[in-house]
Amino acid sequence: MLLVQVLLLAWLFTRVLPRRWHLVAAALSLLSLAPWGEVSPAMALRGLWGDPSITTVQLLVLALFERTPQAIARGWRGPAILTLIALVFYPLSLGMSDWDPYRLGYQPGLLVALLAVPALWAWWRGEALWLWLLAVDLVAWSAGMLESANLWDTLLDPLLAVALLILTLKNGWRAYKNRT
């Protein structure tokens, strides 16, 4: 999963560096795999924030190829819903309640059944992006692509939650200012 850290760095560098430097951004990102002493920067980043979810990886790849869907780039509703889920999920999973939603990830039948409701809603509304993200997440989880057997780790991670919170605030503010 160190290559995912390279993807994350490439995305960060492309946001900071001008467009003509994107090849340099890719090279800098690849250099993060080279060890500096015992540990490479990619290893250190993995230790800092862990492995991103498959959802994050999909969104990173779309962003790197400048194919970020409008529902993410300009919309605020989708990111807001996922942000609310994360704002409820993480405090409860960290012990703020006796109920731990993280345990549902080890009962995938129940969690997949719960995910059917938003999936049907997305299908009914014609929101292909959310269906695509969920479908790829479920395939990756069933193939065991992540070290964790918990479905939540495939769907959501803290970095994604922070990024979605920022998008919700930014895009929500833009929509608020542009309302008629």
Legacy VTK file of the C-alpha trace (Angstrom):
# vtk DataFile Version 3.0
C-alpha trace
ASCII
DATASET POLYDATA
POINTS 180 float
0.000 0.000 0.000
3.005 2.305 -0.226
2.005 3.149 -3.793
-1.182 4.676 -2.421
0.993 7.018 -0.353
2.761 7.956 -3.610
-0.649 8.706 -5.164
-1.543 10.890 -2.213
1.744 12.784 -2.450
1.322 13.193 -6.213
-2.101 14.710 -5.648
-0.747 17.068 -2.976
2.175 18.137 -5.168
-0.112 18.783 -8.157
-2.196 21.076 -5.969
0.839 23.047 -4.797
3.004 23.147 -7.924
2.050 24.904 -11.174
0.702 22.783 -14.033
3.974 22.764 -15.949
5.649 21.141 -12.949
3.338 18.127 -12.736
6.046 15.831 -14.125
8.289 17.036 -11.294
5.431 16.304 -8.884
5.275 12.722 -10.161
9.044 12.309 -9.787
9.020 13.755 -6.263
6.205 11.416 -5.340
8.085 8.385 -6.641
11.182 9.477 -4.712
9.168 9.040 -1.524
9.620 5.289 -1.964
13.408 5.607 -1.602
14.554 4.905 1.949
16.225 7.666 3.916
18.071 5.597 6.446
15.769 2.841 7.643
12.452 4.355 6.570
11.199 5.913 3.347
8.952 8.989 3.414
6.116 6.834 2.055
6.534 4.468 5.011
6.523 7.397 7.429
3.330 8.755 5.885
1.723 5.328 6.094
2.649 5.263 9.767
1.248 8.754 10.239
-2.210 8.283 8.749
-2.433 4.611 7.797
-3.776 3.180 4.581
-6.402 5.239 2.782
-9.714 3.598 1.973
-10.490 2.345 -1.510
-12.919 5.254 -1.819
-10.031 7.655 -1.230
-7.888 5.838 -3.786
-10.641 6.080 -6.403
-11.140 9.785 -5.772
-7.374 10.401 -5.843
-7.023 8.680 -9.215
-9.944 10.677 -10.616
-8.422 13.907 -9.290
-4.970 13.116 -10.695
-6.471 12.583 -14.138
-8.528 15.759 -13.667
-11.769 13.807 -13.837
-13.192 14.788 -10.475
-16.979 14.485 -10.812
-19.076 17.625 -10.356
-20.860 16.000 -7.415
-17.535 16.172 -5.566
-15.838 19.191 -7.158
-18.832 21.556 -7.006
-21.559 19.803 -5.030
-21.968 19.961 -1.291
-24.765 17.475 -0.585
-22.872 14.236 -1.256
-19.764 15.297 0.659
-22.009 16.611 3.469
-23.797 13.279 3.860
-20.515 11.384 4.010
-19.085 13.975 6.399
-22.079 13.519 8.710
-21.588 9.754 8.619
-17.923 10.228 9.540
-18.764 12.741 12.287
-21.082 10.174 13.867
-18.966 7.122 13.078
-15.543 8.158 14.387
-16.520 9.474 17.848
-18.719 6.426 18.469
-15.966 4.079 17.272
-13.451 5.793 19.538
-15.494 5.026 22.640
-17.887 7.932 23.156
-20.696 5.411 23.428
-21.252 1.809 24.378
-22.304 1.104 20.801
-19.418 0.705 18.360
-20.425 1.011 14.678
-16.969 -0.227 13.631
-18.059 -3.723 14.701
-20.662 -3.684 11.910
-17.778 -3.881 9.446
-17.075 -7.398 10.670
-20.690 -8.359 9.940
-20.619 -7.507 6.237
-24.029 -8.961 5.477
-25.692 -6.486 7.815
-23.578 -3.537 6.647
-24.128 -4.353 2.959
-27.860 -4.578 3.661
-27.682 -1.135 5.294
-25.715 0.172 2.291
-28.477 -1.044 -0.024
-30.691 1.849 1.057
-28.326 4.647 -0.054
-27.385 2.599 -3.125
-31.036 2.359 -4.167
-31.461 6.072 -3.488
-28.413 6.874 -5.663
-29.714 4.599 -8.417
-33.171 6.189 -8.266
-31.637 9.679 -8.474
-29.259 8.698 -11.294
-26.157 9.339 -9.199
-23.758 6.979 -10.968
-20.681 8.288 -9.119
-21.860 7.066 -5.721
-22.887 3.690 -7.161
-19.525 3.325 -8.880
-17.596 4.184 -5.711
-19.630 1.733 -3.656
-19.383 -1.047 -6.252
-15.604 -0.771 -6.543
-15.319 -0.614 -2.741
-17.339 -3.792 -2.344
-15.358 -5.621 -5.034
-12.052 -4.528 -3.461
-13.252 -5.565 -0.018
-14.460 -8.976 -1.205
-11.137 -9.501 -3.017
-9.284 -8.728 0.235
-7.260 -5.862 -1.224
-6.763 -4.199 2.161
-5.064 -5.729 5.159
-8.133 -5.068 7.278
-11.088 -7.414 7.030
-13.408 -4.639 8.192
-15.639 -3.208 5.462
-15.543 0.252 7.053
-11.799 0.479 6.321
-12.579 0.005 2.639
-15.326 2.644 2.628
-14.032 5.450 4.838
-10.858 6.785 6.410
-10.002 9.871 8.482
-8.216 11.638 5.589
-11.287 11.226 3.415
-13.501 12.507 6.221
-11.369 15.660 6.599
-11.256 16.208 2.829
-15.032 15.805 2.582
-15.555 18.221 5.463
-13.406 20.812 3.671
-15.292 20.204 0.407
-18.638 20.496 2.183
-17.692 23.831 3.715
-16.070 25.207 0.544
-18.769 24.074 -1.873
-21.571 24.860 0.558
-20.253 28.393 1.016
-19.975 28.813 -2.753
-23.562 27.609 -3.211
-24.747 29.916 -0.423
-23.052 32.937 -2.012
-24.385 32.126 -5.506
-27.983 31.480 -4.541
-30.530 33.661 -6.267
LINES 1 181
180 0 1 2 3 4 5 6 7 8 9 10 11 12 13 14 15 16 17 18 19 20 21 22 23 24 25 26 27 28 29 30 31 32 33 34 35 36 37 38 39 40 41 42 43 44 45 46 47 48 49 50 51 52 53 54 55 56 57 58 59 60 61 62 63 64 65 66 67 68 69 70 71 72 73 74 75 76 77 78 79 80 81 82 83 84 85 86 87 88 89 90 91 92 93 94 95 96 97 98 99 100 101 102 103 104 105 106 107 108 109 110 111 112 113 114 115 116 117 118 119 120 121 122 123 124 125 126 127 128 129 130 131 132 133 134 135 136 137 138 139 140 141 142 143 144 145 146 147 148 149 150 151 152 153 154 155 156 157 158 159 160 161 162 163 164 165 166 167 168 169 170 171 172 173 174 175 176 177 178 179
